Amino acid sequence: MSDSEAIETDAGTARVHWYRAREPRRVLALGHGAGGGVGARDLAGIAEELPADGVTVALVEQPWRVAGKKVAPAPATLDTGWRGVWPALSADGLPVVAGGRSAGARVACRTARELGAAAVLALSFPLHPPGRPERSRAGELLGAGVPTLVVQGANDPFGRPGEFPDGPYAMAVVPFGDHGFAVPKRSGITESETVTTITRAVRDWLAALGE
């Protein structure tokens, strides 16, 4: 079960969907991508499972999505929306792990140091536009400045795991996964198994971070 909170930001009204742990030790805040919302299978799976580990999960709906727009705004506007919800995310004084999928992962990386995030979780980090490896966004990932986990589909056209540069981050690979972590039927892997792979990787990484 979750509860929602509308928050006014300089980019418009955002919405935070809270999945609360009974005795929280940290908050994991996750933003959505440019092509979808907080119902994405990886975000939903993490939100349902992690509270049992003492992790309150906050799924952050950016103002453009709340307003019903179909096209995401410029990165600077996404960062503004994220900054606007941060006081609510950190209000309880718990460590906040910033994260998100795709565009949301980029936002988390760009703002992590500035906002004092304890770590960053980057789901399906869009290393480059499909077919355009020369337009690398590696600098955003490498510049996060805090412990970082990248969870990447093995067949993600926005950047396969082998394309990522060496750096101070951990990498978990989702077998056969594309940018949305969908896998082909011929793989023999179900959607449920894929979500389990993702949540297990996130759980193990958060546990290794300590308190």
Backbone hydrogen bonds, N-H to C=O, Kabsch-Sander energy under -0.5 kcal/mol:
donor,donor_aa,acceptor,acceptor_aa,energy
3,D,18,W,-1.5
5,E,16,V,-2.2
7,I,14,A,-2.8
9,T,12,G,-1.9
12,G,9,T,-1.6
14,A,7,I,-3.3
14,A,12,G,-0.5
15,R,61,E,-2.0
16,V,5,E,-2.9
17,H,15,R,-0.5
17,H,59,L,-2.8
18,W,3,D,-3.5
18,W,16,V,-0.7
19,Y,57,V,-3.0
20,R,18,W,-0.5
25,R,54,G,-3.4
26,R,54,G,-1.2
27,V,95,P,-2.7
28,L,56,T,-2.8
29,A,27,V,-0.6
29,A,97,V,-2.7
30,L,28,L,-0.5
30,L,58,A,-2.8
31,G,99,G,-2.0
32,H,60,V,-0.8
36,G,33,G,-0.5
40,A,37,G,-1.3
44,A,40,A,-3.0
45,G,41,R,-2.1
46,I,42,D,-2.2
47,A,43,L,-2.5
48,E,44,A,-1.8
49,E,45,G,-1.8
50,L,46,I,-2.6
52,A,49,E,-1.0
53,D,50,L,-2.4
54,G,51,P,-1.8
55,V,50,L,-1.3
56,T,26,R,-2.3
56,T,54,G,-0.6
57,V,19,Y,-2.6
57,V,55,V,-0.5
58,A,28,L,-2.7
59,L,17,H,-2.7
59,L,57,V,-0.5
60,V,30,L,-2.9
60,V,58,A,-0.7
61,E,15,R,-3.6
61,E,59,L,-0.6
62,Q,60,V,-0.7
65,R,62,Q,-0.9
66,V,62,Q,-2.1
67,A,63,P,-2.3
68,G,65,R,-1.4
69,K,64,W,-2.2
77,T,74,A,-0.9
78,L,74,A,-1.8
79,D,75,P,-2.5
80,T,76,A,-1.8
81,G,77,T,-2.2
82,W,78,L,-2.1
83,R,79,D,-2.7
84,G,80,T,-1.9
85,V,81,G,-1.0
85,V,82,W,-0.7
86,W,82,W,-1.0
86,W,83,R,-0.5
88,A,85,V,-0.8
89,L,85,V,-1.7
90,S,86,W,-2.2
91,A,88,A,-0.6
93,G,90,S,-1.8
97,V,27,V,-3.3
97,V,95,P,-0.6
98,A,96,V,-0.6
98,A,119,A,-2.2
99,G,29,A,-1.4
100,G,121,L,-1.8
101,R,31,G,-2.0
102,S,123,L,-2.8
104,G,101,R,-2.3
105,A,102,S,-0.7
106,R,102,S,-1.7
107,V,103,A,-2.1
108,A,104,G,-2.0
109,C,105,A,-2.2
110,R,106,R,-2.6
111,T,107,V,-1.7
112,A,108,A,-1.0
115,L,111,T,-2.4
116,G,112,A,-1.0
116,G,113,R,-0.6
117,A,112,A,-2.4
118,A,96,V,-2.9
119,A,96,V,-0.6
120,V,147,P,-2.5
121,L,98,A,-2.2
122,A,120,V,-0.6
122,A,149,L,-3.3
123,L,100,G,-2.8
123,L,121,L,-0.7
124,S,122,A,-0.5
124,S,151,V,-3.1
127,L,125,F,-1.8
127,L,158,F,-0.5
128,H,158,F,-2.0
131,G,157,P,-0.6
132,R,129,P,-2.5
135,R,132,R,-2.1
136,S,134,E,-0.9
137,R,127,L,-2.9
140,E,137,R,-1.3
141,L,137,R,-1.1
142,L,138,A,-3.0
143,G,139,G,-1.4
144,A,141,L,-1.4
149,L,120,V,-2.3
150,V,170,A,-2.7
151,V,122,A,-2.7
151,V,149,L,-0.5
152,Q,150,V,-0.6
152,Q,172,A,-2.5
154,A,174,V,-2.5
155,N,177,G,-2.8
156,D,153,G,-1.6
159,G,156,D,-1.8
163,E,160,R,-2.4
164,F,160,R,-0.6
164,F,161,P,-1.3
169,Y,167,G,-2.0
170,A,148,T,-3.0
172,A,150,V,-3.0
174,V,152,Q,-2.5
177,G,174,V,-1.8
178,D,182,A,-1.5
181,F,178,D,-1.6
187,S,184,P,-1.7
188,G,185,K,-1.7
194,T,190,T,-2.0
195,V,191,E,-2.4
196,T,192,S,-2.1
197,T,193,E,-2.2
198,I,194,T,-2.0
199,T,195,V,-2.9
200,R,196,T,-2.5
201,A,197,T,-1.9
202,V,198,I,-2.2
203,R,199,T,-2.7
204,D,200,R,-2.7
205,W,201,A,-2.0
206,L,202,V,-2.6
207,A,203,R,-2.5
208,A,204,D,-1.9
209,L,205,W,-1.2
210,G,206,L,-0.7
210,G,207,A,-0.8
